[in-house]
Amino acid sequence: MTAFWTESDFDDHEFVHVVHDRASGLAAIIAVHSTHLGSGAGGTRVWHYPDPKDGIRDALRLSRGMSYKNAMAGLPLGGGKAVILADKNRTKTPEMLTAFADAVESLGGRYVTAADVGITEADMVTMSKRTSHVSGLPVEGEGDAGGDPGPFTAMGIYHGIKAAVRHKLGKDSLEGVHVAVQGTGSVGGGVAKLLAKDGAKLTVADINGARAKELAQEIGGEAVDADAIMATPCDVFSPNALGAILNDEGIARLDCPIVAGGANNQLARPEHGKILSDRGILYAPDYVINAGGIISVALEYLARRDGVAADLNEVRKRIAQIPGRLEEIWQESDTSEETADVVADRMAAKLIGR
Ligand code: NAD
């Protein structure tokens, strides 16, 4: 038994497939955590890891995250993730993508891929020439699911914030509710615009200051320095930029009763869920509130594979179920000694038979 199987990121993964194609120079890892609910689905990341073991760890950690995310999104899909171990320049050739797609095809649908960091829609099209086990292809018809997942992720977070405000502040309306949005990209920008329509008061920030200012002007909000956003007194802090922002220092700076946003892996370490809760802050588990994008992308794939309904109405209907799941988590957390992140993990584990 080698070292990485004994480390904490290995959590009874069903299989880890190591791909090496000498002709194209492709080296990749495909990790499938669970196929209990269906094909192990999750994106492919192209990244340079000075130590390849870090790539294996990423694939293990991220595939487990996808099992939990897909299960809590109510999708008939398991969790998987692939990592292409790139060189320093993150070289990615059509030959490498073709060899990678052949490896995906050889798994017979036990792994379904999608785009992640370093993979474009055009790359997905290249892969789709060799395997049908791909999601995130260009939208075919008007009103069909799929395409850029960002706006769908934003839609789910908007619903989730409304649910958090109802649960924690007892308010049914967002009128005058102050939300501080960190990151004004695809997700954060979309969330801020939806909240503004409901009359929320918005403070936004981005390391790209011009981007934040432009958004603030468009929605009638205020832009502040990226360094200041976490300490902004507000009703809701919505992280939509980086992960691990909920660390000792970050949590100490918060001046709000709710954290609800789309960034992946917000808790720096598991104990930070408890630190948030001890400060009386309601937390919306990230992989539950940010599932809107995967719901859209997954339906696009399932429509092609199984012929399930996958128009925009179906996507919206499923995204509108996110608040109900959050409410269930918060209620269980309120009546037990467990924090929301622990309750969510337990619910997800149960759904995948663990
Ligand atoms: P994006 O690249 O479009 O936007 C991210 C924005 O955050 C950029 O404008 C960037 O300048 C800004 N930023 C980076 N560091 C910052 C900092 N320290 N302070 C303030 N702003 C900072 O990315 P996105 O698609 O909007 O994704 C945002 C987050 O949501 C990521 O954590 C991503 O993993 C997560 N997420 C995205 C989706 C999706 O559908 N796009 C789905 C699930 C989760």
Boltz pocket constraint, residues with backbone or C-beta under 6 A from the ligand:
constraints:
  - pocket:
      binder: B
      contacts: [[A, 149], [A, 150], [A, 151], [A, 153], [A, 182], [A, 183], [A, 184], [A, 185], [A, 186], [A, 187], [A, 188], [A, 205], [A, 206], [A, 207], [A, 208], [A, 211], [A, 226], [A, 239], [A, 240], [A, 241], [A, 242], [A, 243], [A, 262], [A, 263], [A, 264], [A, 290], [A, 291], [A, 293], [A, 294]]
      max_distance: 6.0
